[in-house]
Amino acid sequence: MLLLTLLSLQSFAQGKWKDYKISVKGDTINRVDRKGLRQGPWVVRQEAVRSERGYEEEGFYADDQKTGPWRRYTLEGDLEALENFRFGMKNGKCVYFNLAGHPIREESWRAIDPQNPYDTVQIFDINDPTRVTGTKIIKVEPTARKHGTWTYYDERTGRFAAKEEWINDKRKSDLAKGPDEGLEPIMPAASEGTASKSVKEALDATRPAYEKKEKVTKPAAVQAFEKKHSGKKKYDVRDGATGG
């Protein structure tokens, strides 16, 4: 009876699927339909290549796209990642683990429907990133975007290390900044002799102190007078300057 059951399942699979495998439990996996699309439960094994570690993952395909939860293991059988997919892209919460089984990173993704590449995004107040001022419909590329909370843990201790908030692939903290915040002033280029006063002042401020001292050439008569009376009593010299 068992042999007849297996033969009937095999003949049924041969008629429905272009390609498939039978698991150790007798299940039909890695199915490819007559259109060449992957369907149903799949187990994928990737051997180590050069410096890249190998892995084995399992999950479901729907019309050749990863769908729902997927698990990834090391070749030694240790759980490495729990990922969720929609439209063949990461969607929702994804968790990654170290060899000790502790989470090292929690990601949050949002997949964009390829059949409807339009999304309604919230507009936040630039002075208060928690306050929504409105919404806007935009066209986006069908891809997975960072959206939600990303949490990082210390790989050795497993303790919380850092957290990031993302909104449609942009950090929430960046959305609260003004358009010019965080930008350094740029000095306009100017040819020699035509530079503006503000540019000259900015350049002077960066020069060493000894370069800022201007050398004053004394008149020849004053130099001769000082040389003649060097080492003697000082005399007041009128250099032609007026004022205090």
C-alpha positions as a printed Julia matrix, in Angstrom:
244×3 Matrix{Float64}:
  0.0     0.0     0.0
  2.83    2.37    0.85
  4.52    1.64   -2.47
  1.28    2.2    -4.37
  0.71    5.49   -2.53
  4.2     6.74   -3.39
  3.78    5.73   -7.04
  0.45    7.52   -7.28
  1.88   10.67   -5.71
  4.83   10.56   -8.04
  2.66   10.18  -11.14
  0.44   13.04   -9.94
  3.47   15.26   -9.37
  4.91   14.41  -12.76
  1.69   15.51  -14.4
  1.43   18.84  -12.52
  5.01   19.95  -12.04
  7.8    20.52  -14.52
 10.36   19.79  -11.8
 10.28   18.88   -8.1
 12.05   17.01   -5.3
 10.9    14.54   -2.65
 11.97   15.41    0.89
 13.12   12.88    3.5
  9.57   13.02    4.88
  8.09   12.16    1.5
  6.82   15.69    0.79
  7.01   17.29   -2.64
  9.3    20.32   -2.42
 11.16   22.68   -4.76
  8.27   22.58   -7.22
  8.47   24.28  -10.6
  5.21   24.5   -12.51
  4.69   24.13  -16.26
  5.3    27.89  -16.7
  8.69   27.63  -15.03
  7.57   29.38  -11.83
  8.62   28.2    -8.37
  5.67   27.24   -6.2
  5.07   25.95   -2.67
  7.66   24.84   -0.08
 11.32   25.19   -0.99
 14.62   24.22    0.61
 17.72   25.93   -0.81
 21.28   24.94    0.04
 24.22   27.18   -0.81
 27.69   25.74   -0.26
 30.52   27.93    1.01
 32.31   29.81   -1.79
 35.71   31.41   -1.15
 35.24   33.74    1.85
 31.43   33.54    1.75
 29.86   31.23    4.32
 27.38   28.67    3.11
 23.79   28.45    4.32
 20.51   26.59    3.97
 17.13   28.31    3.88
 13.53   27.2     3.73
 10.23   28.89    3.02
  7.45   29.26    0.43
  7.29   30.54   -3.11
  4.18   31.9    -4.81
  4.47   32.52   -8.56
  8.28   32.61   -8.32
  8.32   35.13   -5.43
  9.32   34.5    -1.84
  6.25   34.78    0.35
  5.72   34.74    4.11
  8.28   33.62    6.71
 11.65   32.21    5.68
 14.31   30.65    7.91
 18.02   30.6     7.18
 20.5    28.25    8.88
 24.24   27.78    8.82
 25.48   24.58    7.22
 26.0    23.31   10.76
 22.27   23.73   11.47
 22.34   26.92   13.62
 19.52   29.4    13.07
 20.92   32.49   11.36
 17.91   34.56   10.28
 14.13   34.83   10.42
 12.87   36.88    7.48
  9.44   37.8     6.11
  8.68   38.41    2.45
  5.96   39.91    0.28
  6.07   40.37   -3.5
  9.45   38.61   -3.34
 10.92   41.35   -1.14
 11.55   41.76    2.57
  8.46   42.95    4.39
  7.83   43.37    8.09
 10.16   42.2    10.84
 13.42   40.38   10.13
 15.7    39.09   12.92
 19.34   37.98   12.62
 21.24   35.85   15.15
 24.81   35.08   16.14
 26.23   31.58   16.56
 25.11   31.54   20.2
 21.51   32.08   19.12
 21.27   35.65   20.44
 19.67   38.32   18.23
 22.18   40.84   16.91
 19.83   42.91   14.75
 16.1    43.41   14.24
 15.06   45.07   10.99
 11.73   46.43    9.79
 10.93   46.57    6.05
  8.08   47.63    3.8
  7.68   46.02    0.37
  6.2    48.05   -2.49
  3.62   46.28   -4.67
  5.03   46.09   -8.24
  1.47   46.16   -9.61
  0.7    49.4    -7.79
  3.9    51.48   -7.52
  2.18   54.35   -5.74
  2.37   54.95   -2.03
  0.75   57.33    0.42
  3.38   58.8     2.69
  2.93   60.92    5.79
  4.33   64.45    5.97
  5.9    65.31    9.32
  6.37   68.7    10.93
 10.04   69.71   10.55
 10.02   71.09   14.09
  8.18   68.14   15.64
  8.94   64.78   13.95
  6.12   63.11   15.9
  3.44   65.39   14.44
  1.88   64.49   11.08
  0.8    67.53    9.07
 -0.66   65.67    6.08
 -0.22   62.96    3.46
  1.07   62.83   -0.09
  0.78   60.27   -2.9
  4.1    59.54   -4.59
  5.35   57.09   -7.2
  8.03   54.74   -5.91
 10.22   52.0    -7.31
  8.96   48.49   -6.5
 11.5    47.59   -3.86
 11.8    46.95   -0.14
 12.33   50.04    1.97
 13.55   50.48    5.51
 10.42   51.34    7.45
  9.97   51.16   11.19
 12.3    50.41   14.09
 15.75   48.88   13.63
 17.31   47.54   16.82
 20.95   46.52   17.29
 22.42   44.28   20.0
 25.94   43.59   21.2
 27.11   40.38   19.5
 28.93   39.1    22.59
 26.57   40.04   25.42
 23.26   40.25   23.54
 22.48   43.55   25.27
 20.73   46.43   23.57
 23.22   48.64   21.69
 21.33   51.11   19.5
 18.04   51.87   17.8
 17.06   53.66   14.58
 13.68   54.84   13.3
 13.1    54.72    9.53
 10.3    56.09    7.34
 10.37   55.02    3.69
 14.16   54.56    3.6
 14.86   57.84    5.44
 15.89   58.26    9.03
 13.14   59.85   11.07
 15.65   62.18   12.69
 16.7    63.5     9.26
 13.1    64.38    8.38
 13.01   66.77   11.35
 15.93   68.83   10.02
 15.5    71.94    7.96
 16.72   72.03    4.35
 19.98   73.84    5.28
 20.63   72.34    8.69
 23.91   70.55    9.03
 25.41   72.09    5.86
 28.68   74.0     6.01
 28.79   77.45    4.34
 30.43   77.4     0.94
 32.62   80.33   -0.11
 32.07   81.45   -3.74
 34.99   81.07   -6.08
 36.6    84.35   -7.16
 39.57   85.27   -9.3
 42.6    87.01   -7.76
 41.98   90.72   -7.19
 38.2    90.39   -7.49
 37.41   88.34   -4.39
 34.72   89.82   -2.21
 35.55   91.28    1.2
 33.74   88.47    3.03
 35.8    85.85    1.21
 39.03   87.67    2.03
 38.06   87.91    5.68
 37.23   84.19    5.77
 40.6    83.35    4.25
 42.44   85.66    6.64
 40.77   83.95    9.58
 42.35   80.64    8.55
 45.9    82.0     8.22
 48.46   81.58   11.02
 48.95   84.58   13.27
 52.46   85.31   12.04
 51.18   85.6     8.46
 48.61   88.23    9.45
 51.28   90.75   10.62
 51.9    93.31    7.93
 55.48   94.54    7.43
 55.81   98.36    7.46
 58.84   99.8     5.65
 60.22  102.85    7.44
 61.4   105.85    5.39
 65.15  105.97    4.61
 65.65  109.11    6.72
 64.12  107.44    9.77
 66.27  104.33    9.29
 69.43  106.51    9.03
 68.43  108.47   12.16
 67.84  105.29   14.18
 71.15  103.82   13.01
 73.05  106.99   13.98
 71.51  107.13   17.43
 71.4   103.38   18.16
 72.4   102.67   21.76
 71.82  106.27   22.75
 68.89  108.03   24.35
 65.65  107.41   22.55
 64.17  110.24   20.56
 60.61  110.84   19.55
 60.3   110.49   15.8
 57.54  112.04   13.76
 56.65  109.66   10.96
 54.03  111.86    9.35
 51.05  110.04   10.87
 48.12  112.12   12.05
 45.5   111.43   14.65
 45.73  109.89   18.12
